[in-house]
Amino acid sequence: MMKKYEQITEYLCYFLNDEVRKTGLGNVVLGLSGGIDSAVVAVLAHRVFKDNLLCVKMPSHYSSQNSLDDADELCRDFGLNVITASIEPMLRAYEELNPDMDNLRRGNISARLRMATIFDISAKQRALVLGTSNKSELMLGYGTLYGDLASALNPIGDLYKSEIYELAEYLGVSKAIIKKAPSADLWHGQSDEADLGYSYARLDEALKLYVEERLTKEDIIKRGCDKDMLEMIIERIFRNQFKRKMPLIAKLTSRTINHDFNYPRDITL
């Protein structure tokens, strides 16, 4: 198991270095929540960029103190540069203008305020924004479009949540971060697994059979997978495809962006 994550770490560090250098930039920034996904990305990025990595804590009045403490502990453990840019004033102002907001809207606007904040900081620092969404979240559409799903590069988007836990162990992330229940801290008491209705361990088991092994729904159920959970997974995969693609452009000319004008991102003159 450790050999696997040694190889993954080596490759992801190469990926980060190569893709960032291609842009002509040397700095990276990421939002540090105190959760396991951003912790893993921060540790990987620090191996490559050292002091050219800036971690940004963006708490609101819904953020748990435990999450902020865990983020601080990670920064101490690995010597990470960190600043705090609270979204609380912006979020409170928006809530006052929209007193009828439910938790879904509140969570979405919080994620988008953080996106606006981190991209503004990236412009100030001449840095690229690193993404922190894992494959389980991306497949299930468990993220906010132009919020936490927004980034220039994502080193962990092809790793399932259960693999993130194992990679975190290999990288030496603190037990407090690894063992706590996953939460985006979008509102008081919010829990990822409560939102989804199942543990990531069970979700990932089914996701891997459906996505990686391409088994049919019937074959996966024969292996003992819960039928309701599997149907929820498949529905979410298809319903949230739009979150995994660039905006669809109506084709009118002979060369349309993302149809037949498909230069690689690192094209040069």
N, C-alpha and C positions, 0 to 999 in steps of 0.2 A: 504493500500500500504506500509506504513512504517513497519507494522508488518512483511510483506513478506521479506523486505530487512534486517530487524533485524535478522530474522531466517537465511537468506542467508549469512549474515556477520558472524554470529556465526558459521555456518557450514564451511565456507571457511577458517576462522581462525583455526578451528580444523583441517581441511584438511592440511593446510600449516604446522602447528606444527607437526602433526602426520607423514606426509610423509617426511619431512626434518629430523626429529629425527631418523626415521628408517634407514637413510643412515649413521648415526653416525656423521653427520655434524651439526653445529649450526649456520652457517652463510648463508645468501642469498644475491644475487646481482640482479639488474635489470637495463635495459636501460630506462632512464627517458627522454622522448621526449618533454614534455610539452603538450602532448595530453591527452585525457580523459582516454584511456585504461591503459596506464602506470601509470597515477595518481591514479586510483582506486586500481591497484595491489600494488602500493607503500604504500598507506594508510592501506590497509589490512595487508600487510606484516609487517608494522611498529607496528601494534597492537600486533603482535605475537613476533617479533624478536627485537623490540626496536633498540638499537645501533648495533645489529648484522646484520642489513640491510644496504647495501651500494647501493645507487642510482648512476648511471653513466650517465652523459650527454655525448653524442657522436656526436657533431655537425659537419657539413661540411660547405663548402662555399655556399650551397644551403639552409641551415637552416635559418628560419625566426627569427629575433630578438624577436618577440612576443612570439614564442614558448619557447625560452631560458628564457625569463623573466617570463613566466608562470611557468616553471619548478622551477625556483628560488623561486617564490612566494609560491608554494606548499611546498617546503623544509622549508621555514621560518614558514609557517602556522603550519606544523606538526612536526617540529624539526627533519627533515630527514638528515642523513649523505649523502653528495653528493660530487662527484669529477667530473672533466671534462677530457675526453680522446678524443680529436678531431680526426676524421678520415680524415680531410682535406688534410694533407700532402700525405697520401697514395692514396686518391682518385685523387688528382691532378696529381700525378705521373702516375697513371693508365690511366687517361684521355689523358695525353701527349703521352703515348704509343699507344693509341687507339683513334685518333682524329675523327674517323667515328662513335663513339658511339651515339646511339639514346637514348631517355629518358628511354625506357624499360631496356636496358642494364645498363644505368647509375643508375637507381633505384635498380636493382638487385645487382650490385656490391657494392653499398652503404650499402644495407642491410647485405650483406655478410661480408663486412669489419667491420660493427658493431658487427656481430656475433663473428667474430674472436677476436675482442677486448674484448668483454664482457666475453667470455669463457677464455681468457688469464687472465683477472682480477680475474675470479672465481677460477682459479688454484692458483693464488697468494694468494688469501684470504681464500682458502679452503672453498669455498662456492658453493651453488647450484644456477644456473641461473633460474630465474622465467620468465615464458612466459607472454606475454601481448596481445595475439590475441584473439578476441572475436568470438562467434559462427557464426555470420554473415560472418565475414572474412574467417573463416575456411571452412564453407559450400560453399562459392563462390570461394574459392581458391585465395582470394585476399591477397596474401602474398608471400614472397620469400622463396622457399625451401632452407634449410640451411642458412637462413638469419633471418628475424624477426620471422619465424615459429619455429626456433630452441630454445629449452629450456629443462630443466630437469623436471619442474613442471609448469602447467598452471592452476591457480585458476579460470580464467574467461572464459575458452574455451567453457563452456556450457551456457553462457549468451549472448543473442542477443545484438546487439549494442544499440537498444532502451532501453534495460534493464540496460545496463551499464550507460546510462545517469541517470536513476532513482536511481541506486545504488550510483552513484557519489553524487547526491543530498542528499541522506541519510547520506553518510559519511562526508559531509561538504566540498567537493571539491569546489574550488573557482568558481564563476559564469563565470569568464573570460575563464576558461578551458571548462566548460560545454557548453557555448553558442557559441564558435568559430566553424567554419566549419572544419570538420575532414580532416586532411591532414597528410601524412607521411613525408612531407618536403623533398621528394626525388629529386625534381628539382624545379626551380623557378615557383611559381604559381600552383603547383600540388594540386589537390583536389580529395579526395577519391570518393565523390559522382559524380563528373564530369567524373572520370574514369569509374565508374560503369554505369553511365547514369541515375540513379534514386536515390532518397533520401533513407537513411537507414530506415526511417519510412515505406515507401511503400515496400521496399525489405523485411523487417522483417515480415510485415503482410502476404505477400505471402509465405515466407519461413516457417513460423509457420504452415500455412495450409498444406503445402506440406510435411514438415519434421515431425512435431509433431502430426498433425491430420491425416496424410497419405491420404489426399484427392487426387482424380485423377485430372489431368490437367483440364478436362472438368468441374468438380464440382467447382474448384477454379475460373475458368473463369465465371461460372454462378453467383458467388458471387461478380462479378464486377471487378475482377482483370484484369489488362492490359495483353492481350495475348502475345504481344512481350516481355514484361518484364518477364513474367512467363517462356516463352520458353528460354530466356537468362539465367534465374536462373537455370532451370533444366539442360541445357547444361553445365553450369559451374560446377554444383554439380558433374555431371558424369565425365566431362573432367578433373577435378582436384582431383579426388579420390586419385591419386598417392601421392598427397601432404599430405594426412591425414594418410598414412600408412608407416610403416618401409619399406625399400627397399625389393622388392620381390626376394626371393631366389629360384633358380631352385632346385627342389627336386630330390636328387639322392640316399639318404640313408633312413634308417627306421625312423630316428629321425632328422628332419630338423627344424632349428630355425624358429619360427613363423608359422610352420605348425603343428608339433606334439611334439615339444620341447618348451613348453609354461609355464615355471615356472613364478610365480608372481614376480614382480620387487623387492619385499622385502624378497625374499627367504633367509633363513639362514641355515647354516650347523647344 
